[in-house]
Amino acid sequence: MKTVAEILKEKGDQAVHSIGPDASVYEAVALMAQKNIGALLVMEGERIVGMLSERDYARKVVLLARSSKETRLREIMTSSVIYVHPAQSSEECMAVMTENRVRHLPVLDDDNRLVGLISIGDLVKGIISEQKFIIEQLQHYITGEHA
């Protein structure tokens, strides 16, 4: 199994997009649309104070008929953010995501500094890549070919 550090290294775009807690929901959703992402970290300086996902927007703004231009992120963001460390395995991350029903995990180093963000898509891509490699190795073994 790959580690979070390996997954981050293989990601094409390692940019982590964030926004402040006093920004409007509209600004956050516009940024998510512009960057084609499903979640944003909500940060005050270097500190993660929350996360906003498409799910938060749908359930806490749209369904409650709130104004996205008048509602501040601090009012609807998920404030208990679950994170992982670079040494953790993709399997551990999948378990954390499944157990907590989240699709994005910030990655913090040993000093609790943000080093990246991984999504369920990143994990699935890594698992598919690993399985493809194993299949190729088995095919070479079965046919007697050497790479």
Secondary structure, DSSP 4 states (H G I P E B T S, - for coil): --BHHHHHHH-S-----EE-TTSBHHHHHHHHHHHT-SEEEEEETTEEEEEEEHHHHIIIIITTT--TTT-BHHHHSB-S---B-TTSBHHHHHHHHHHHT-SEEEEE-TTS-EEEEEEHHHHHHHHHHHHHHHHHHHHHHHHT---
